[in-house]
Protein backbone atom coordinates (compact mmCIF):
# COMPACT_ATOMS: atom_id res chain seq x y z
CA UNK A 1 0.00 0.00 0.00
CA UNK A 2 2.94 2.36 0.61
CA UNK A 3 3.74 2.15 -3.10
CA UNK A 4 0.20 3.29 -3.92
CA UNK A 5 0.45 6.14 -1.43
CA UNK A 6 3.75 7.14 -3.01
CA UNK A 7 2.16 7.20 -6.47
CA UNK A 8 -0.83 9.23 -5.27
CA UNK A 9 1.48 11.77 -3.64
CA UNK A 10 3.63 11.95 -6.75
CA UNK A 11 0.58 12.47 -8.97
CA UNK A 12 -0.80 15.39 -6.98
CA UNK A 13 2.07 17.14 -5.19
CA UNK A 14 3.86 18.59 -8.22
CA UNK A 15 0.73 20.01 -9.89
CA UNK A 16 -0.39 21.48 -6.55
CA UNK A 17 2.93 23.20 -5.94
CA UNK A 18 3.05 24.42 -9.55
CA UNK A 19 -0.30 26.15 -9.01
CA UNK A 20 0.67 27.54 -5.61
CA UNK A 21 4.05 28.70 -6.90
CA UNK A 22 2.51 30.38 -9.94
CA UNK A 23 0.37 32.45 -7.55
CA UNK A 24 3.22 33.40 -5.22
CA UNK A 25 6.47 33.14 -7.17
CA UNK A 26 8.31 33.13 -3.86
CA UNK A 27 10.22 30.08 -2.76
CA UNK A 28 10.19 31.44 0.79
CA UNK A 29 6.38 31.09 0.77
CA UNK A 30 6.70 27.46 -0.31
CA UNK A 31 9.33 26.92 2.42
CA UNK A 32 6.90 28.33 5.01
CA UNK A 33 4.16 25.94 3.87
CA UNK A 34 6.56 23.01 3.91
CA UNK A 35 7.84 23.79 7.42
CA UNK A 36 4.31 24.28 8.77
CA UNK A 37 3.16 20.87 7.47
CA UNK A 38 6.40 19.19 8.56
CA UNK A 39 5.99 20.66 12.07
CA UNK A 40 2.49 19.19 12.30
CA UNK A 41 3.80 15.79 11.21
CA UNK A 42 6.78 15.96 13.59
CA UNK A 43 4.43 16.58 16.51
CA UNK A 44 2.10 13.74 15.50
CA UNK A 45 -0.69 16.02 14.30
CA UNK A 46 -1.37 14.12 11.09
CA UNK A 47 -5.02 15.14 10.97
CA UNK A 48 -4.00 18.81 11.18
CA UNK A 49 -1.48 18.30 8.37
CA UNK A 50 -4.20 16.64 6.28
CA UNK A 51 -6.53 19.61 6.84
CA UNK A 52 -3.78 22.04 5.90
CA UNK A 53 -3.11 20.10 2.71
CA UNK A 54 -6.81 20.13 1.84
CA UNK A 55 -6.73 23.91 2.32
CA UNK A 56 -3.78 24.19 -0.05
CA UNK A 57 -5.74 22.37 -2.73
CA UNK A 58 -8.59 24.83 -2.18
CA UNK A 59 -6.27 27.85 -2.38
CA UNK A 60 -4.85 26.44 -5.61
CA UNK A 61 -8.40 26.13 -6.97
CA UNK A 62 -8.02 22.37 -7.25
CA UNK A 63 -10.51 19.75 -6.13
CA UNK A 64 -9.42 17.56 -3.18
CA UNK A 65 -8.68 14.34 -5.12
CA UNK A 66 -10.88 11.31 -4.62
CA UNK A 67 -7.78 9.13 -4.23
CA UNK A 68 -6.71 11.21 -1.23
CA UNK A 69 -10.23 11.18 0.23
CA UNK A 70 -9.99 7.38 0.26
CA UNK A 71 -6.83 7.61 2.38
CA UNK A 72 -8.72 9.53 5.08
CA UNK A 73 -10.36 6.28 6.17
CA UNK A 74 -7.16 5.01 7.76
CA UNK A 75 -4.79 6.79 10.14
CA UNK A 76 -1.95 4.60 8.89
CA UNK A 77 -2.61 5.62 5.28
CA UNK A 78 -2.96 9.28 6.26
CA UNK A 79 0.38 9.12 8.04
CA UNK A 80 2.06 7.44 5.05
CA UNK A 81 0.54 9.91 2.61
CA UNK A 82 1.46 13.02 4.61
CA UNK A 83 5.02 11.72 4.96
CA UNK A 84 5.25 11.14 1.20
CA UNK A 85 3.64 14.51 0.51
CA UNK A 86 6.15 16.48 2.57
CA UNK A 87 9.03 14.49 1.06
CA UNK A 88 7.75 15.25 -2.47
CA UNK A 89 6.98 18.85 -1.50
CA UNK A 90 10.57 19.34 -0.32
CA UNK A 91 11.96 17.83 -3.55
CA UNK A 92 9.84 20.13 -5.71
CA UNK A 93 10.84 23.21 -3.69
CA UNK A 94 14.51 22.28 -4.07
CA UNK A 95 14.02 21.82 -7.84
CA UNK A 96 12.36 25.27 -8.00
CA UNK A 97 15.22 26.74 -5.99
CA UNK A 98 17.75 25.30 -8.47
CA UNK A 99 15.73 26.56 -11.46
CA UNK A 100 15.56 30.03 -9.93
CA UNK A 101 19.30 30.07 -9.21
CA UNK A 102 20.03 28.96 -12.79
CA UNK A 103 17.88 31.76 -14.17
CA UNK A 104 19.79 34.30 -12.08
CA UNK A 105 23.24 33.16 -13.25
CA UNK A 106 24.37 35.20 -16.28
CA UNK A 107 25.60 33.08 -19.15
N, CA, C and O atoms as a GROMACS GRO file, in nm:
protein
  428
    1UNK      N    1   0.082  -0.120   0.000
    1UNK     CA    2   0.000   0.000   0.000
    1UNK      C    3   0.086   0.126   0.000
    1UNK      O    4   0.045   0.229  -0.053
    2UNK      N    5   0.207   0.119   0.060
    2UNK     CA    6   0.294   0.236   0.061
    2UNK      C    7   0.329   0.280  -0.081
    2UNK      O    8   0.343   0.399  -0.108
    3UNK      N    9   0.344   0.182  -0.171
    3UNK     CA   10   0.374   0.215  -0.310
    3UNK      C   11   0.260   0.296  -0.371
    3UNK      O   12   0.283   0.392  -0.444
    4UNK      N   13   0.137   0.256  -0.342
    4UNK     CA   14   0.020   0.329  -0.392
    4UNK      C   15   0.016   0.470  -0.335
    4UNK      O   16  -0.012   0.565  -0.408
    5UNK      N   17   0.043   0.484  -0.207
    5UNK     CA   18   0.044   0.614  -0.143
    5UNK      C   19   0.152   0.701  -0.207
    5UNK      O   20   0.130   0.820  -0.231
    6UNK      N   21   0.267   0.642  -0.235
    6UNK     CA   22   0.375   0.714  -0.300
    6UNK      C   23   0.331   0.764  -0.438
    6UNK      O   24   0.357   0.879  -0.473
    7UNK      N   25   0.264   0.680  -0.515
    7UNK     CA   26   0.216   0.720  -0.648
    7UNK      C   27   0.113   0.832  -0.639
    7UNK      O   28   0.116   0.927  -0.717
    8UNK      N   29   0.021   0.820  -0.544
    8UNK     CA   30  -0.083   0.923  -0.527
    8UNK      C   31  -0.017   1.056  -0.492
    8UNK      O   32  -0.053   1.160  -0.548
    9UNK      N   33   0.078   1.054  -0.401
    9UNK     CA   34   0.148   1.177  -0.364
    9UNK      C   35   0.221   1.234  -0.485
    9UNK      O   36   0.213   1.354  -0.511
   10UNK      N   37   0.290   1.150  -0.556
   10UNK     CA   38   0.363   1.195  -0.675
   10UNK      C   39   0.272   1.256  -0.780
   10UNK      O   40   0.308   1.353  -0.847
   11UNK      N   41   0.153   1.198  -0.795
   11UNK     CA   42   0.058   1.247  -0.897
   11UNK      C   43   0.003   1.385  -0.864
   11UNK      O   44  -0.028   1.462  -0.954
   12UNK      N   45  -0.011   1.416  -0.736
   12UNK     CA   46  -0.080   1.539  -0.698
   12UNK      C   47   0.010   1.649  -0.640
   12UNK      O   48  -0.027   1.767  -0.644
   13UNK      N   49   0.124   1.613  -0.585
   13UNK     CA   50   0.207   1.714  -0.519
   13UNK      C   51   0.265   1.815  -0.618
   13UNK      O   52   0.254   1.935  -0.596
   14UNK      N   53   0.326   1.767  -0.725
   14UNK     CA   54   0.386   1.859  -0.822
   14UNK      C   55   0.284   1.955  -0.883
   14UNK      O   56   0.308   2.076  -0.884
   15UNK      N   57   0.170   1.906  -0.934
   15UNK     CA   58   0.072   2.001  -0.989
   15UNK      C   59   0.022   2.102  -0.885
   15UNK      O   60   0.000   2.218  -0.917
   16UNK      N   61   0.005   2.057  -0.760
   16UNK     CA   62  -0.039   2.148  -0.655
   16UNK      C   63   0.064   2.259  -0.633
   16UNK      O   64   0.030   2.377  -0.630
   17UNK      N   65   0.189   2.220  -0.619
   17UNK     CA   66   0.293   2.320  -0.594
   17UNK      C   67   0.310   2.412  -0.714
   17UNK      O   68   0.334   2.532  -0.697
   18UNK      N   69   0.296   2.357  -0.834
   18UNK     CA   70   0.305   2.442  -0.955
   18UNK      C   71   0.199   2.552  -0.948
   18UNK      O   72   0.227   2.668  -0.979
   19UNK      N   73   0.077   2.515  -0.909
   19UNK     CA   74  -0.030   2.615  -0.901
   19UNK      C   75  -0.004   2.715  -0.788
   19UNK      O   76  -0.022   2.836  -0.806
   20UNK      N   77   0.038   2.665  -0.673
   20UNK     CA   78   0.067   2.754  -0.561
   20UNK      C   79   0.184   2.846  -0.594
   20UNK      O   80   0.181   2.965  -0.563
   21UNK      N   81   0.287   2.791  -0.657
   21UNK     CA   82   0.405   2.870  -0.690
   21UNK      C   83   0.373   2.975  -0.796
   21UNK      O   84   0.426   3.086  -0.792
   22UNK      N   85   0.286   2.940  -0.890
   22UNK     CA   86   0.251   3.038  -0.994
   22UNK      C   87   0.176   3.157  -0.936
   22UNK      O   88   0.180   3.267  -0.991
   23UNK      N   89   0.106   3.135  -0.824
   23UNK     CA   90   0.036   3.245  -0.755
   23UNK      C   91   0.134   3.331  -0.676
   23UNK      O   92   0.118   3.453  -0.672
   24UNK      N   93   0.233   3.270  -0.615
   24UNK     CA   94   0.322   3.340  -0.522
   24UNK      C   95   0.454   3.383  -0.584
   24UNK      O   96   0.498   3.496  -0.566
   25UNK      N   97   0.516   3.292  -0.657
   25UNK     CA   98   0.647   3.314  -0.717
   25UNK      C   99   0.758   3.330  -0.613
   25UNK      O  100   0.868   3.372  -0.646
   26UNK      N  101   0.728   3.299  -0.489
   26UNK     CA  102   0.831   3.313  -0.386
   26UNK      C  103   0.860   3.178  -0.323
   26UNK      O  104   0.772   3.115  -0.264
   27UNK      N  105   0.983   3.135  -0.336
   27UNK     CA  106   1.022   3.008  -0.276
   27UNK      C  107   1.008   3.014  -0.125
   27UNK      O  108   0.976   2.914  -0.061
   28UNK      N  109   1.031   3.132  -0.067
   28UNK     CA  110   1.019   3.144   0.079
   28UNK      C  111   0.877   3.111   0.125
   28UNK      O  112   0.858   3.057   0.233
   29UNK      N  113   0.775   3.145   0.043
   29UNK     CA  114   0.638   3.109   0.077
   29UNK      C  115   0.620   2.957   0.077
   29UNK      O  116   0.554   2.901   0.165
   30UNK      N  117   0.679   2.892  -0.022
   30UNK     CA  118   0.670   2.746  -0.031
   30UNK      C  119   0.745   2.682   0.087
   30UNK      O  120   0.700   2.582   0.143
   31UNK      N  121   0.860   2.740   0.124
   31UNK     CA  122   0.933   2.692   0.242
   31UNK      C  123   0.846   2.701   0.367
   31UNK      O  124   0.842   2.608   0.447
   32UNK      N  125   0.776   2.814   0.383
   32UNK     CA  126   0.690   2.833   0.501
   32UNK      C  127   0.581   2.726   0.507
   32UNK      O  128   0.553   2.671   0.613
   33UNK      N  129   0.521   2.697   0.392
   33UNK     CA  130   0.416   2.594   0.387
   33UNK      C  131   0.476   2.459   0.423
   33UNK      O  132   0.420   2.384   0.504
   34UNK      N  133   0.589   2.428   0.363
   34UNK     CA  134   0.656   2.300   0.391
   34UNK      C  135   0.684   2.286   0.541
   34UNK      O  136   0.651   2.184   0.601
   35UNK      N  137   0.747   2.388   0.600
   35UNK     CA  138   0.784   2.379   0.742
   35UNK      C  139   0.662   2.370   0.832
   35UNK      O  140   0.667   2.304   0.936
   36UNK      N  141   0.553   2.436   0.796
   36UNK     CA  142   0.431   2.428   0.877
   36UNK      C  143   0.374   2.285   0.875
   36UNK      O  144   0.337   2.232   0.979
   37UNK      N  145   0.368   2.225   0.757
   37UNK     CA  146   0.316   2.087   0.747
   37UNK      C  147   0.411   1.990   0.816
   37UNK      O  148   0.368   1.901   0.889
   38UNK      N  149   0.541   2.007   0.794
   38UNK     CA  150   0.640   1.919   0.856
   38UNK      C  151   0.633   1.929   1.009
   38UNK      O  152   0.647   1.828   1.077
   39UNK      N  153   0.611   2.049   1.062
   39UNK     CA  154   0.599   2.066   1.207
   39UNK      C  155   0.478   1.990   1.261
   39UNK      O  156   0.485   1.929   1.368
   40UNK      N  157   0.368   1.995   1.188
   40UNK     CA  158   0.249   1.919   1.230
   40UNK      C  159   0.280   1.770   1.232
   40UNK      O  160   0.243   1.700   1.327
   41UNK      N  161   0.346   1.721   1.129
   41UNK     CA  162   0.380   1.579   1.121
   41UNK      C  163   0.477   1.542   1.234
   41UNK      O  164   0.459   1.439   1.299
   42UNK      N  165   0.578   1.625   1.255
   42UNK     CA  166   0.678   1.596   1.359
   42UNK      C  167   0.618   1.589   1.498
   42UNK      O  168   0.670   1.519   1.585
   43UNK      N  169   0.507   1.660   1.519
   43UNK     CA  170   0.443   1.658   1.650
   43UNK      C  171   0.325   1.561   1.655
   43UNK      O  172   0.247   1.561   1.750
   44UNK      N  173   0.314   1.477   1.552
   44UNK     CA  174   0.210   1.374   1.550
   44UNK      C  175   0.071   1.423   1.516
   44UNK      O  176  -0.027   1.353   1.538
   45UNK      N  177   0.062   1.544   1.462
   45UNK     CA  178  -0.069   1.602   1.430
   45UNK      C  179  -0.102   1.578   1.282
   45UNK      O  180  -0.115   1.673   1.204
   46UNK      N  181  -0.114   1.453   1.247
   46UNK     CA  182  -0.137   1.412   1.109
   46UNK      C  183  -0.269   1.467   1.056
   46UNK      O  184  -0.277   1.512   0.942
   47UNK      N  185  -0.372   1.462   1.138
   47UNK     CA  186  -0.503   1.514   1.097
   47UNK      C  187  -0.492   1.664   1.063
   47UNK      O  188  -0.550   1.709   0.965
   48UNK      N  189  -0.420   1.739   1.145
   48UNK     CA  190  -0.400   1.881   1.118
   48UNK      C  191  -0.325   1.903   0.988
   48UNK      O  192  -0.357   1.994   0.911
   49UNK      N  193  -0.224   1.820   0.962
   49UNK     CA  194  -0.149   1.830   0.837
   49UNK      C  195  -0.240   1.801   0.719
   49UNK      O  196  -0.233   1.868   0.616
   50UNK      N  197  -0.326   1.700   0.734
   50UNK     CA  198  -0.420   1.664   0.628
   50UNK      C  199  -0.513   1.782   0.598
   50UNK      O  200  -0.538   1.813   0.482
   51UNK      N  201  -0.564   1.846   0.703
   51UNK     CA  202  -0.653   1.961   0.684
   51UNK      C  203  -0.580   2.076   0.615
   51UNK      O  204  -0.637   2.144   0.530
   52UNK      N  205  -0.455   2.098   0.653
   52UNK     CA  206  -0.378   2.204   0.590
   52UNK      C  207  -0.358   2.174   0.441
   52UNK      O  208  -0.368   2.263   0.357
   53UNK      N  209  -0.330   2.049   0.411
   53UNK     CA  210  -0.311   2.010   0.271
   53UNK      C  211  -0.440   2.030   0.192
   53UNK      O  212  -0.438   2.078   0.079
   54UNK      N  213  -0.552   1.994   0.251
   54UNK     CA  214  -0.682   2.013   0.184
   54UNK      C  215  -0.702   2.162   0.155
   54UNK      O  216  -0.752   2.200   0.049
   55UNK      N  217  -0.664   2.246   0.252
   55UNK     CA  218  -0.673   2.391   0.232
   55UNK      C  219  -0.585   2.439   0.118
   55UNK      O  220  -0.624   2.527   0.043
   56UNK      N  221  -0.468   2.380   0.105
   56UNK     CA  222  -0.378   2.419  -0.005
   56UNK      C  223  -0.440   2.386  -0.141
   56UNK      O  224  -0.428   2.464  -0.236
   57UNK      N  225  -0.506   2.272  -0.148
   57UNK     CA  226  -0.574   2.237  -0.273
   57UNK      C  227  -0.682   2.340  -0.304
   57UNK      O  228  -0.699   2.380  -0.419
   58UNK      N  229  -0.755   2.382  -0.200
   58UNK     CA  230  -0.859   2.483  -0.218
   58UNK      C  231  -0.801   2.615  -0.263
   58UNK      O  232  -0.855   2.679  -0.354
   59UNK      N  233  -0.692   2.659  -0.200
   59UNK     CA  234  -0.627   2.785  -0.238
   59UNK      C  235  -0.580   2.779  -0.383
   59UNK      O  236  -0.587   2.878  -0.456
   60UNK      N  237  -0.533   2.662  -0.424
   60UNK     CA  238  -0.485   2.644  -0.561
   60UNK      C  239  -0.601   2.634  -0.660
   60UNK      O  240  -0.580   2.632  -0.782
   61UNK      N  241  -0.724   2.626  -0.608
   61UNK     CA  242  -0.840   2.613  -0.697
   61UNK      C  243  -0.854   2.474  -0.754
   61UNK      O  244  -0.909   2.455  -0.862
   62UNK      N  245  -0.802   2.376  -0.680
   62UNK     CA  246  -0.802   2.237  -0.725
   62UNK      C  247  -0.891   2.155  -0.632
   62UNK      O  248  -0.891   2.174  -0.511
   63UNK      N  249  -0.965   2.065  -0.690
   63UNK     CA  250  -1.051   1.975  -0.613
   63UNK      C  251  -0.965   1.881  -0.528
   63UNK      O  252  -0.861   1.834  -0.573
   64UNK      N  253  -1.008   1.854  -0.405
   64UNK     CA  254  -0.942   1.757  -0.318
   64UNK      C  255  -0.962   1.620  -0.383
   64UNK      O  256  -1.075   1.572  -0.391
   65UNK      N  257  -0.855   1.556  -0.431
   65UNK     CA  258  -0.868   1.434  -0.512
   65UNK      C  259  -0.936   1.317  -0.439
   65UNK      O  260  -0.914   1.294  -0.320
   66UNK      N  261  -1.016   1.247  -0.514
   66UNK     CA  262  -1.088   1.131  -0.462
   66UNK      C  263  -0.991   1.027  -0.405
   66UNK      O  264  -1.020   0.963  -0.304
   67UNK      N  265  -0.876   1.011  -0.470
   67UNK     CA  266  -0.778   0.913  -0.423
   67UNK      C  267  -0.729   0.948  -0.282
   67UNK      O  268  -0.704   0.860  -0.200
   68UNK      N  269  -0.716   1.078  -0.256
   68UNK     CA  270  -0.671   1.121  -0.123
   68UNK      C  271  -0.785   1.107  -0.022
   68UNK      O  272  -0.762   1.071   0.093
   69UNK      N  273  -0.907   1.135  -0.065
   69UNK     CA  274  -1.023   1.118   0.023
   69UNK      C  275  -1.028   0.974   0.074
   69UNK      O  276  -1.060   0.950   0.190
   70UNK      N  277  -0.997   0.879  -0.013
   70UNK     CA  278  -0.999   0.738   0.027
   70UNK      C  279  -0.897   0.708   0.136
   70UNK      O  280  -0.918   0.619   0.218
   71UNK      N  281  -0.787   0.783   0.138
   71UNK     CA  282  -0.683   0.761   0.238
   71UNK      C  283  -0.726   0.809   0.376
   71UNK      O  284  -0.672   0.765   0.478
   72UNK      N  285  -0.826   0.898   0.380
   72UNK     CA  286  -0.872   0.953   0.508
   72UNK      C  287  -0.935   0.847   0.597
   72UNK      O  288  -0.952   0.869   0.717
   73UNK      N  289  -0.969   0.733   0.540
   73UNK     CA  290  -1.036   0.628   0.617
   73UNK      C  291  -0.942   0.555   0.713
   73UNK      O  292  -0.988   0.482   0.802
   74UNK      N  293  -0.812   0.574   0.694
   74UNK     CA  294  -0.716   0.501   0.776
   74UNK      C  295  -0.607   0.595   0.826
   74UNK      O  296  -0.545   0.667   0.747
   75UNK      N  297  -0.584   0.594   0.958
   75UNK     CA  298  -0.479   0.679   1.014
   75UNK      C  299  -0.343   0.639   0.960
   75UNK      O  300  -0.258   0.724   0.935
   76UNK      N  301  -0.322   0.509   0.941
   76UNK     CA  302  -0.195   0.460   0.889
   76UNK      C  303  -0.170   0.512   0.747
   76UNK      O  304  -0.059   0.553   0.714
   77UNK      N  305  -0.275   0.511   0.664
   77UNK     CA  306  -0.261   0.562   0.528
   77UNK      C  307  -0.243   0.714   0.527
   77UNK      O  308  -0.166   0.767   0.447
   78UNK      N  309  -0.314   0.783   0.615
   78UNK     CA  310  -0.296   0.928   0.626
   78UNK      C  311  -0.152   0.960   0.661
   78UNK      O  312  -0.090   1.047   0.600
   79UNK      N  313  -0.099   0.890   0.759
   79UNK     CA  314   0.038   0.912   0.804
   79UNK      C  315   0.136   0.887   0.689
   79UNK      O  316   0.227   0.967   0.666
   80UNK      N  317   0.117   0.776   0.617
   80UNK     CA  318   0.206   0.744   0.505
   80UNK      C  319   0.195   0.849   0.395
   80UNK      O  320   0.296   0.890   0.337
   81UNK      N  321   0.072   0.893   0.367
   81UNK     CA  322   0.054   0.991   0.261
   81UNK      C  323   0.116   1.126   0.298
   81UNK      O  324   0.186   1.186   0.216
   82UNK      N  325   0.092   1.172   0.419
   82UNK     CA  326   0.146   1.302   0.461
   82UNK      C  327   0.299   1.297   0.458
   82UNK      O  328   0.363   1.394   0.418
   83UNK      N  329   0.357   1.186   0.500
   83UNK     CA  330   0.503   1.172   0.496
   83UNK      C  331   0.554   1.178   0.353
   83UNK      O  332   0.653   1.245   0.325
   84UNK      N  333   0.487   1.109   0.262
   84UNK     CA  334   0.525   1.114   0.120
   84UNK      C  335   0.506   1.254   0.064
   84UNK      O  336   0.590   1.304  -0.012
   85UNK      N  337   0.396   1.317   0.101
   85UNK     CA  338   0.364   1.451   0.051
   85UNK      C  339   0.473   1.550   0.089
   85UNK      O  340   0.520   1.626   0.004
   86UNK      N  341   0.514   1.549   0.218
   86UNK     CA  342   0.615   1.648   0.257
   86UNK      C  343   0.750   1.615   0.194
   86UNK      O  344   0.828   1.706   0.164
   87UNK      N  345   0.779   1.488   0.174
   87UNK     CA  346   0.903   1.449   0.106
   87UNK      C  347   0.901   1.501  -0.038
   87UNK      O  348   0.998   1.562  -0.084
   88UNK      N  349   0.790   1.477  -0.108
   88UNK     CA  350   0.775   1.525  -0.247
   88UNK      C  351   0.775   1.678  -0.252
   88UNK      O  352   0.836   1.738  -0.340
   89UNK      N  353   0.707   1.740  -0.157
   89UNK     CA  354   0.698   1.885  -0.150
   89UNK      C  355   0.839   1.945  -0.139
   89UNK      O  356   0.873   2.040  -0.209
   90UNK      N  357   0.920   1.887  -0.050
   90UNK     CA  358   1.057   1.934  -0.032
   90UNK      C  359   1.136   1.920  -0.162
   90UNK      O  360   1.208   2.013  -0.202
   91UNK      N  361   1.124   1.805  -0.228
   91UNK     CA  362   1.196   1.784  -0.355
   91UNK      C  363   1.157   1.888  -0.460
   91UNK      O  364   1.244   1.941  -0.529
   92UNK      N  365   1.030   1.916  -0.472
   92UNK     CA  366   0.984   2.013  -0.571
   92UNK      C  367   1.035   2.153  -0.538
   92UNK      O  368   1.076   2.227  -0.627
   93UNK      N  369   1.032   2.190  -0.409
   93UNK     CA  370   1.084   2.321  -0.369
   93UNK      C  371   1.233   2.331  -0.404
   93UNK      O  372   1.278   2.432  -0.457
   94UNK      N  373   1.308   2.225  -0.376
   94UNK     CA  374   1.451   2.228  -0.407
   94UNK      C  375   1.474   2.240  -0.558
   94UNK      O  376   1.564   2.312  -0.601
   95UNK      N  377   1.392   2.170  -0.638
   95UNK     CA  378   1.402   2.182  -0.784
   95UNK      C  379   1.373   2.326  -0.828
   95UNK      O  380   1.443   2.380  -0.913
   96UNK      N  381   1.271   2.387  -0.768
   96UNK     CA  382   1.236   2.527  -0.800
   96UNK      C  383   1.351   2.619  -0.761
   96UNK      O  384   1.383   2.714  -0.833
   97UNK      N  385   1.411   2.591  -0.646
   97UNK     CA  386   1.522   2.674  -0.599
   97UNK      C  387   1.637   2.667  -0.700
   97UNK      O  388   1.696   2.769  -0.734
   98UNK      N  389   1.668   2.547  -0.748
   98UNK     CA  390   1.775   2.530  -0.847
   98UNK      C  391   1.741   2.600  -0.978
   98UNK      O  392   1.827   2.666  -1.039
   99UNK      N  393   1.615   2.587  -1.022
   99UNK     CA  394   1.573   2.656  -1.146
   99UNK      C  395   1.589   2.806  -1.132
   99UNK      O  396   1.637   2.873  -1.223
  100UNK      N  397   1.548   2.859  -1.017
  100UNK     CA  398   1.556   3.003  -0.993
  100UNK      C  399   1.701   3.050  -0.991
  100UNK      O  400   1.734   3.154  -1.048
  101UNK      N  401   1.788   2.972  -0.926
  101UNK     CA  402   1.930   3.007  -0.921
  101UNK      C  403   1.990   3.004  -1.061
  101UNK      O  404   2.072   3.090  -1.095
  102UNK      N  405   1.951   2.906  -1.144
  102UNK     CA  406   2.003   2.896  -1.279
  102UNK      C  407   1.961   3.016  -1.363
  102UNK      O  408   2.037   3.065  -1.446
  103UNK      N  409   1.838   3.062  -1.341
  103UNK     CA  410   1.788   3.176  -1.417
  103UNK      C  411   1.862   3.303  -1.379
  103UNK      O  412   1.875   3.394  -1.461
  104UNK      N  413   1.911   3.310  -1.256
  104UNK     CA  414   1.979   3.430  -1.208
  104UNK      C  415   2.126   3.435  -1.250
  104UNK      O  416   2.186   3.542  -1.248
  105UNK      N  417   2.184   3.322  -1.288
  105UNK     CA  418   2.324   3.316  -1.325
  105UNK      C  419   2.340   3.365  -1.470
  105UNK      O  420   2.284   3.305  -1.562
  106UNK      N  421   2.415   3.474  -1.491
  106UNK     CA  422   2.437   3.520  -1.628
  106UNK      C  423   2.522   3.422  -1.706
  106UNK      O  424   2.616   3.364  -1.653
  107UNK      N  425   2.487   3.405  -1.831
  107UNK     CA  426   2.560   3.308  -1.915
  107UNK      C  427   2.666   3.379  -1.993
  107UNK      O  428   2.739   3.316  -2.070
   0.00000   0.00000   0.00000
